[in-house]
Amino acid sequence: MKMGKIASMCIAALLAAGTLLVPTAAAEDEEQRLPSGVKFGDIESKFDKELNMDVDGTEYYAGFEAIVFQGDDILYEGCFGETDRENHIACDEDSVFEWGSISKTMIWVSAMQLWEQGRLDLDADIRDYLPDGFLRNLSYDEPITMMNIMDHTGGWCETTYSISTADHDKIMPLAEALQATEPAQVNRPGEVVSYSNWGAALGAYVIECITGEDYVDYVHENIFDRLGMEHTSIAPDFSDNEWVRTQRDKLCSYTFQIVGQKYRSDGKQISYIDLYPAGSATGTIRDLATYAQAFVSDDAPLFEHKETQDKMFSGSVFYGNTDIPASSCGFGVTEYKVRTMGHNGATIACQSNMLFDRESKVGLVTLTNETSVNLVIQEVPEWVFGKCDLEKYSDGKEETRDFDGYYLLSRSQRAGLMKFTSYLEPINAKMYPDLVRLGDGFYTIEGTGMMLGEGKRSDGTESFVLGAMEIDKDSAYPAEISLLAAYFMIAIGAVFVLLYKLKLVRTGRGSVTAIGSVQTAGQLIKLVSVAAAVVMIAYSGREETYGLPKAVGVGEGVVNIVCAVLCAAAAVASLAVIISKKADKWSRLRSGVNITANVLVILAIVYFEMYKFWGC
């Protein structure tokens, strides 16, 4: 009887426990979801389903790796494709990829560490830390702070000269590389957001100046070693980690070809970045995950105090007059169903992405060895973080405003001999729907999900912030592009003029005169000038150089100086014909056209600074 009672009591206890466990388990199941709503247990099937698609033989990736985590826990790790398709080397946990601009976040972390220690004032002029006269192309006297560096508001445009090399023997020390490639400061510090590789690398050099330590050594001691990142390199030639160097040699990169829907091998694609702090980190997917996990940890392992990490992610550039951050101390902010922070990256060989939600502590890191845009991989963040609903940011005051005119990217070359290339790909606002107001100075382009914040320019220029860069309205664009078009069309016309002159000489109907020779020289130099411009356009699209080789830039600048001089001489020679009493009506007409053409070419060279090979 006694045993029966005990058994009954145990059964009753188990039933009670079971009753309690059922709703608890259901609650846990409800909680264990990604911000997108995908259950933790369904993450693997989601990735496998989406990334193993095979539609009409279309290839969706060459090599691709991803890790989804929550706090210290890895929820999913997947490796797809190959790092070397020709030799059938599959992607695995030992594969290394270049992280590109994710490297910049290590500069921001380093700066915040020094701020925490009281060794760096984020609001002090960085010239207080740099050697005297280090910066030589400044246009403004206002202080440039480390916060400006982190927010990409130092005022610099894109560099004209190459910041990388394929020749290992030509790698320059950081300070030398910075001075050799220093771009023009075209904006007032703190006024315009303009993403800058050069500015970021300058921030790393400030860290060197403060610590008296090589930046590579600083990063290893204060980031890699703290987190146990044994399979990551930061030096431009991977010399700080022999294992990474060996693994990198096994990596090939690929480009997706529209025709055939297949990937083309680009080979090893190794380029040594002289401004290496801005883009040289290379390592495994697990090390990248370890790095990202540090930013959602309450222990803030990269800092002495959690408050320092909180400050780093409190927002520093905002959309309009709202509290919606566009970036935070150099970390990008992307709105999905939840707000994420992080950074992406791209080199000539790889693409990368690092995103994390500090509220749920869920994060995503991805690496791929392809250089082309991959729509499937771009969709991965939504699988984890869900789609953004911009209506939640609206203040309820619904209204629209026209979005028209032409806009130029703040990041493009806006000074020096490559300035004209920034006019070749304008944003024609008329091609987009109206702007829909979300808040004070905060808009979205209707139906696109794109977020824009009104910029603040002292000269009255209308601009909008888009994350780490701005677009600024160029009211003079129609006239500017017409001048640029005239420059190229005049050169084409010069070909026909020269051919006509050659025909006259060959048939004996033309004679060689001093004035004619000067005019002919003007026609020839126009062709050389346009050929130089075409070379610059070609280089502007070559990621392996990230700019012009110095010799090419100097040569092209000199060519355009000579062109301007000879065009001026040709215009004077044509003027002499017009005022000559012997000239007939036809000669005066031709000379008038010649003067106009030469003046337009000179105006283009001067306005677009095609002659200016220094200070850019």
C-alpha positions in Angstrom: 0.0 0.0 0.0 2.8 2.3 1.0 4.7 1.6 -2.3 1.5 2.2 -4.2 1.1 5.6 -2.7 4.6 6.5 -3.5 4.2 5.4 -7.1 1.0 7.4 -7.4 2.7 10.5 -6.0 5.6 10.1 -8.5 3.3 9.7 -11.4 1.3 12.7 -10.3 4.5 14.7 -9.9 5.7 13.7 -13.4 2.3 14.6 -14.9 2.4 18.0 -13.2 5.9 18.5 -14.4 4.8 17.5 -17.9 2.0 20.0 -17.7 4.4 22.7 -16.8 6.9 21.7 -19.5 4.5 21.8 -22.4 3.9 25.6 -22.4 7.5 26.2 -21.4 8.7 24.2 -24.4 6.2 26.0 -26.6 7.5 29.4 -25.3 11.0 28.4 -26.0 10.1 27.3 -29.5 8.4 30.6 -30.0 11.5 32.5 -28.8 14.1 30.5 -30.7 13.7 32.3 -34.0 15.8 34.6 -36.0 14.6 38.2 -36.3 13.2 37.2 -39.7 11.0 34.6 -38.1 12.9 31.6 -39.3 13.2 29.0 -36.5 16.7 28.1 -35.3 16.0 24.5 -36.3 15.1 25.6 -39.8 18.2 27.7 -40.6 20.1 24.9 -42.2 17.3 23.8 -44.5 16.6 27.4 -45.4 20.3 27.9 -46.6 20.5 24.5 -48.3 17.2 25.1 -50.2 18.1 28.6 -51.4 21.8 28.0 -52.1 21.5 24.6 -53.8 19.1 25.8 -56.4 19.8 24.7 -60.0 17.6 26.4 -62.5 18.5 25.9 -66.2 22.1 25.2 -65.3 22.6 28.7 -63.8 25.4 28.9 -61.3 24.6 31.1 -58.2 28.0 31.2 -56.6 31.6 30.1 -57.1 32.5 29.7 -53.4 30.5 30.9 -50.5 30.6 30.5 -46.7 28.2 31.8 -44.0 27.9 31.7 -40.3 24.8 32.7 -38.3 25.3 33.2 -34.6 23.5 34.3 -31.5 25.9 35.6 -28.8 28.6 33.0 -28.3 26.6 30.3 -30.0 27.0 29.3 -33.7 23.5 28.5 -35.0 24.6 27.6 -38.5 27.8 27.3 -40.5 27.7 26.5 -44.2 30.4 26.1 -46.9 29.3 26.0 -50.5 31.2 25.7 -53.8 35.0 25.8 -54.2 37.9 28.1 -53.6 39.6 26.7 -56.7 37.2 25.1 -59.2 39.9 24.1 -61.6 41.7 22.0 -59.0 38.5 21.1 -57.1 39.4 22.6 -53.8 36.2 22.8 -51.8 35.3 25.6 -49.4 35.8 24.5 -45.8 36.6 25.8 -42.4 40.2 26.3 -43.4 39.5 28.4 -46.5 40.6 32.1 -46.2 39.0 35.0 -48.0 39.8 38.7 -48.2 37.6 40.7 -45.9 38.0 44.0 -47.8 36.6 47.1 -46.0 35.6 45.1 -42.9 39.2 45.8 -42.1 38.3 49.5 -41.5 36.3 48.5 -38.4 39.6 47.5 -36.8 40.8 51.1 -37.1 37.6 52.3 -35.4 38.0 49.7 -32.6 41.6 50.7 -32.2 40.6 54.4 -32.0 37.9 53.7 -29.4 40.4 51.6 -27.3 42.8 54.6 -27.2 40.0 57.0 -26.4 39.0 54.7 -23.5 42.6 54.9 -22.2 42.6 58.7 -22.5 45.3 58.6 -25.2 43.2 59.9 -28.0 40.7 62.7 -28.0 38.1 61.9 -30.6 37.3 65.6 -31.1 40.8 66.9 -31.3 42.5 67.9 -34.5 44.4 64.9 -35.8 47.2 67.2 -36.8 48.0 67.3 -33.1 49.1 63.6 -33.4 50.6 63.6 -36.9 54.1 64.8 -37.9 54.3 68.5 -38.7 53.3 69.2 -42.3 52.2 65.6 -43.0 48.9 66.7 -44.7 49.8 68.8 -47.8 46.5 69.0 -49.8 44.2 70.6 -47.3 41.8 73.3 -48.5 40.3 74.3 -45.2 41.7 75.4 -41.8 39.0 73.7 -39.7 40.1 70.9 -37.5 39.9 67.3 -38.8 39.0 65.0 -35.9 39.1 61.2 -35.5 35.3 61.3 -35.4 35.5 63.0 -38.9 37.7 60.1 -39.9 35.4 57.5 -38.6 32.3 59.2 -40.1 34.0 59.8 -43.4 33.5 63.5 -43.1 37.2 64.6 -43.3 36.5 66.3 -46.6 38.4 64.0 -49.0 37.3 62.8 -52.3 38.4 59.5 -53.9 42.1 59.2 -54.5 43.5 59.8 -58.0 46.6 57.6 -57.7 46.7 53.8 -57.1 46.6 52.6 -53.6 47.6 49.0 -54.4 50.2 47.1 -56.5 50.6 43.7 -57.9 54.4 43.9 -57.4 55.4 42.8 -53.9 58.6 44.7 -54.1 56.7 48.0 -54.6 54.7 47.8 -51.3 55.2 51.1 -49.5 55.2 51.8 -45.7 51.9 53.2 -44.6 53.1 56.8 -44.0 54.8 56.9 -47.4 51.8 55.4 -49.2 49.5 58.0 -47.6 51.6 60.9 -48.7 52.1 59.4 -52.2 48.3 59.1 -52.7 46.9 62.0 -50.7 43.8 63.2 -52.4 42.4 66.8 -52.5 40.3 67.9 -49.6 37.3 69.2 -51.5 34.8 69.5 -48.7 34.8 71.4 -45.4 35.5 68.9 -42.5 32.4 67.6 -40.8 30.1 68.8 -43.6 29.9 66.1 -46.2 29.8 62.3 -45.8 32.2 60.9 -48.4 33.5 57.3 -48.0 37.2 57.4 -48.1 39.8 54.5 -48.1 42.5 57.1 -47.8 40.9 58.8 -44.8 40.5 55.5 -43.0 44.1 54.5 -43.6 45.1 58.0 -42.2 43.2 57.1 -39.1 45.4 54.0 -38.7 48.5 56.1 -39.1 47.2 58.4 -36.3 47.1 55.2 -34.1 50.7 54.4 -35.1 51.8 58.0 -34.1 50.0 57.8 -30.7 51.3 54.3 -29.8 54.7 54.4 -31.5 53.8 50.9 -32.7 53.3 49.4 -36.2 49.6 49.2 -36.9 50.0 45.5 -37.8 51.5 44.7 -34.4 48.8 46.9 -32.6 46.0 45.0 -34.2 47.4 41.6 -33.4 48.0 42.5 -29.8 44.8 44.3 -29.1 42.3 42.6 -31.4 43.4 39.3 -32.8 45.2 38.0 -29.7 42.4 39.2 -27.4 39.8 37.2 -29.4 41.9 34.2 -30.3 41.8 35.0 -34.0 44.7 32.8 -35.0 43.7 32.5 -38.7 43.6 36.2 -39.7 46.2 38.5 -41.3 46.1 42.3 -41.6 49.5 43.0 -43.3 49.3 43.8 -47.0 51.4 40.7 -48.0 50.0 38.3 -45.3 53.5 38.3 -43.8 52.1 38.5 -40.3 50.5 35.1 -40.6 52.3 32.4 -42.6 49.3 30.0 -42.4 47.0 32.6 -43.9 49.6 33.4 -46.6 49.7 29.7 -47.6 46.0 29.3 -47.6 45.5 32.5 -49.6 47.6 31.0 -52.3 45.0 28.3 -52.8 42.2 30.8 -53.4 41.0 31.8 -56.9 38.4 34.4 -57.7 35.6 34.3 -60.2 33.4 36.6 -62.2 29.8 35.7 -63.2 29.2 35.9 -67.0 25.7 36.9 -68.1 26.1 35.0 -71.3 26.1 31.3 -70.3 25.2 32.0 -66.7 28.5 30.6 -65.6 31.5 31.7 -63.6 34.8 32.7 -65.3 38.1 32.1 -63.4 40.2 35.2 -62.8 43.0 33.3 -61.2 44.7 34.2 -57.9 44.0 37.9 -58.2 46.5 38.9 -55.5 46.9 42.7 -55.1 48.9 44.2 -52.3 47.0 47.2 -50.8 49.5 50.0 -49.7 46.8 51.6 -47.6 46.3 48.2 -46.0 44.4 49.1 -42.9 41.5 50.1 -45.1 41.1 46.7 -46.8 43.8 44.0 -46.2 42.3 41.7 -43.5 42.2 38.1 -44.7 41.1 35.1 -42.8 38.6 32.3 -42.2 34.9 32.5 -41.7 35.1 31.4 -38.1 37.6 34.1 -37.2 35.2 36.7 -38.8 32.4 35.3 -36.8 34.5 35.5 -33.6 35.2 39.1 -34.4 31.5 39.9 -35.0 30.4 38.1 -31.9 32.6 40.4 -29.8 30.3 43.3 -30.7 27.2 41.7 -29.3 28.8 40.4 -26.2 27.9 42.1 -22.9 31.5 41.5 -21.8 32.8 43.8 -24.6 36.0 41.8 -24.8 37.7 44.4 -27.0 37.3 47.1 -24.4 37.9 47.6 -20.7 34.4 49.0 -20.2 31.1 48.0 -21.9 30.2 51.7 -22.1 32.9 52.2 -24.7 31.4 49.6 -26.9 27.9 51.1 -26.4 29.3 54.6 -27.4 30.7 53.1 -30.5 27.3 51.8 -31.5 25.2 54.8 -30.3 25.1 56.4 -33.8 27.1 59.4 -35.1 25.6 60.2 -38.5 21.8 60.5 -38.7 19.2 60.7 -41.3 18.0 64.4 -41.4 17.0 65.7 -38.0 15.9 62.3 -36.7 17.6 59.8 -34.3 17.8 57.2 -37.0 21.5 56.5 -37.5 23.0 56.2 -41.0 26.3 55.1 -39.5 27.9 54.8 -36.1 31.6 55.5 -35.6 32.4 54.0 -39.0 30.1 51.0 -38.7 27.3 50.9 -41.2 23.7 50.8 -40.1 21.2 48.8 -42.2 17.5 48.6 -41.4 15.9 45.2 -41.8 13.1 44.0 -39.6 15.5 44.9 -36.9 18.4 47.4 -36.9 21.7 45.9 -37.8 25.2 47.3 -37.6 28.4 46.1 -39.3 30.3 46.5 -42.5 30.7 44.9 -45.9 33.8 44.7 -48.1 35.1 44.0 -51.6 38.5 43.4 -53.1 39.5 42.4 -56.6 39.1 38.8 -55.4 36.4 38.6 -52.8 33.3 40.0 -51.2 32.4 39.9 -47.5 29.6 41.0 -45.2 29.3 41.3 -41.4 26.0 42.2 -39.8 24.7 41.9 -36.2 21.6 43.0 -34.2 22.8 44.1 -30.8 19.3 43.6 -29.3 18.8 39.9 -30.2 22.6 39.3 -30.4 22.0 37.6 -33.7 24.6 38.1 -36.4 25.6 37.0 -39.9 29.0 36.8 -41.6 29.4 35.8 -45.2 32.5 35.4 -47.5 32.7 34.6 -51.2 35.5 34.5 -53.8 33.6 36.3 -56.5 33.8 39.9 -57.6 30.5 40.2 -59.5 27.1 41.1 -58.0 25.3 38.0 -56.8 21.6 38.5 -56.1 21.2 35.3 -54.2 23.9 36.1 -51.8 22.6 39.7 -51.4 19.3 38.2 -50.2 20.9 36.2 -47.4 20.7 39.0 -44.8 16.9 39.1 -45.2 16.7 35.4 -44.4 18.3 36.2 -41.1 17.0 39.7 -40.2 13.8 40.0 -42.2 12.5 42.7 -44.5 12.4 46.3 -43.4 9.1 48.0 -43.0 9.9 51.7 -43.4 6.4 52.7 -42.1 7.6 52.1 -38.6 10.0 55.1 -39.0 7.3 57.5 -40.2 6.2 60.3 -37.9 2.7 60.2 -39.5 3.1 63.4 -41.5 2.6 61.8 -44.9 3.7 64.0 -47.8 5.8 63.7 -51.0 8.3 66.0 -52.7 9.7 66.1 -56.2 12.9 64.2 -56.7 14.4 65.8 -59.9 17.7 67.1 -61.3 21.1 65.5 -61.5 23.1 64.3 -58.6 26.8 63.3 -58.3 28.3 60.9 -55.7 30.4 62.6 -53.0 32.8 59.7 -53.1 33.8 60.1 -56.7 36.9 62.0 -57.9 35.9 65.6 -57.5 39.3 67.2 -58.1 42.3 66.6 -60.3 42.8 65.1 -63.7 40.2 62.3 -63.1 37.5 64.8 -62.0 35.7 64.5 -65.3 35.0 60.8 -64.7 32.6 61.7 -61.8 30.3 63.3 -64.5 30.0 60.1 -66.6 27.6 58.3 -64.2 25.2 60.9 -62.7 22.1 60.0 -60.9 19.1 61.3 -62.9 16.5 61.8 -60.2 13.8 62.0 -62.9 14.3 58.2 -63.4 13.0 57.6 -59.8 9.6 58.1 -58.1 9.0 61.0 -55.7 10.5 61.2 -52.2 8.2 60.2 -49.4 8.7 61.9 -46.1 9.3 59.7 -43.1 10.6 62.4 -40.6 12.2 65.8 -40.4 14.7 65.7 -43.3 14.2 62.0 -43.6 12.9 60.4 -46.8 12.5 57.3 -48.8 12.3 56.9 -52.6 8.8 55.7 -53.1 8.7 51.9 -53.5 12.4 51.3 -53.2 13.0 51.0 -49.5 16.0 53.3 -49.9 16.6 55.7 -47.0 17.8 59.3 -47.5 18.6 62.1 -45.1 18.9 65.8 -46.1 22.5 66.9 -46.0 23.7 70.2 -44.7 26.0 72.3 -47.0 27.2 75.7 -46.1 27.1 76.7 -49.8 23.4 75.8 -50.1 23.9 72.7 -52.3 21.0 70.3 -52.0 22.3 66.9 -50.9 21.1 63.6 -49.4 23.0 61.2 -47.1 22.9 57.5 -48.1 24.8 55.6 -45.5 28.5 56.3 -45.8 28.2 58.7 -48.7 26.1 61.5 -50.1 24.6 62.5 -53.4 24.7 66.2 -54.2 22.6 68.1 -56.7 24.5 69.6 -59.6 22.3 72.3 -61.1 25.0 73.0 -63.7 25.2 69.4 -64.9 23.5 69.9 -68.3 26.1 72.6 -69.2 29.0 70.5 -67.8 28.1 67.3 -69.6 27.6 69.4 -72.8 31.1 70.8 -72.4 32.5 67.3 -71.8 30.6 66.0 -74.8 32.0 68.8 -77.0 35.5 68.0 -75.9 35.2 64.4 -77.2 33.2 65.4 -80.3 35.7 68.0 -81.3 38.4 65.4 -81.2 36.4 63.2 -83.5 35.9 66.1 -85.8 39.7 66.7 -85.7 40.2 63.2 -87.3 38.2 64.3 -90.3 39.9 67.6 -90.6 43.3 65.9 -90.5 42.3 63.4 -93.1 41.0 66.2 -95.4 44.2 68.1 -95.0 46.3 65.0 -95.8 44.2 64.4 -98.9 44.8 68.0 -100.1 48.6 67.7 -99.6 48.7 64.4 -101.4 46.8 65.7 -104.4 48.9 68.9 -104.5 46.0 71.2 -103.7 47.3 72.1 -100.3 50.5 73.7 -99.1 52.3 73.8 -95.8 52.2 77.1 -94.0 53.2 78.3 -90.6 49.6 79.0 -89.6 48.4 75.7 -91.1 51.1 73.8 -89.2 50.1 75.4 -85.8 46.5 74.5 -86.6 47.4 71.0 -87.5 49.4 70.6 -84.3 46.3 71.7 -82.4 44.2 69.0 -84.1 46.8 66.3 -83.4 47.1 67.2 -79.7 43.4 67.1 -79.2 43.5 63.4 -80.3 46.3 62.7 -77.9 44.4 64.5 -75.1 41.2 62.4 -75.7 43.2 59.2 -75.9 44.6 60.1 -72.4 41.1 60.7 -71.2 40.0 57.3 -72.5 43.0 55.7 -70.6 41.8 57.5 -67.4 38.3 56.2 -67.9 39.7 52.6 -68.4 41.7 52.9 -65.2 38.7 54.3 -63.2 37.0 50.9 -63.8 40.0 48.8 -62.8 39.7 47.6 -59.2 43.1 46.0 -59.3 44.8 49.4 -59.4 42.3 51.5 -57.4 43.5 54.6 -59.3 46.2 55.7 -61.8 49.8 54.7 -61.6 51.8 57.9 -60.8 53.7 57.9 -64.1 50.5 57.6 -66.1 48.9 60.5 -64.1 51.9 62.8 -64.5 52.1 61.9 -68.2 48.4 62.6 -68.9 48.6 65.9 -66.9 51.5 67.1 -69.0 49.8 66.1 -72.2 46.8 68.2 -71.3 49.0 71.2 -70.4 50.6 70.9 -73.8 47.2 70.5 -75.4 45.9 73.7 -73.8 49.0 75.6 -74.9 48.8 74.3 -78.5 45.0 74.9 -78.7 45.6 78.4 -77.6 48.3 78.9 -80.2 45.9 77.3 -82.9 43.2 79.7 -81.8 45.5 82.7 -82.2 46.6 81.4 -85.6 43.0 81.2 -86.7 42.3 84.7 -85.4 45.2 85.9 -87.5 43.5 84.4 -90.6 40.2 86.2 -89.7 41.8 89.6 -89.4 44.0 89.0 -92.5 42.9 91.1 -95.5 43.7 88.2 -97.9 41.3 85.8 -96.3 38.1 85.0 -98.1 34.7 84.3 -96.5 35.2 80.5 -96.4 38.6 80.8 -94.7 37.2 83.2 -92.1 34.3 80.7 -91.4 36.7 77.8 -91.0 38.9 79.9 -88.7 35.9 80.9 -86.6 34.9 77.3 -86.1 38.5 76.4 -85.3 38.7 79.2 -82.6 35.5 78.0 -81.1 36.7 74.3 -81.0 40.0 75.2 -79.4 38.5 77.5 -76.8 36.0 74.7 -75.8 38.8 72.2 -75.5 40.8 74.6 -73.3 37.7 75.3 -71.2 37.1 71.5 -70.7 40.7 70.9 -69.7 40.7 73.8 -67.2 37.2 73.2 -65.8 37.6 69.5 -65.4 41.2 69.9 -64.1 42.6 67.5 -66.6 45.9 69.2 -66.4 46.2 69.0 -62.6 48.3 65.9 -61.8 49.4 67.2 -58.4 47.5 67.6 -55.1 44.8 65.1 -56.0 
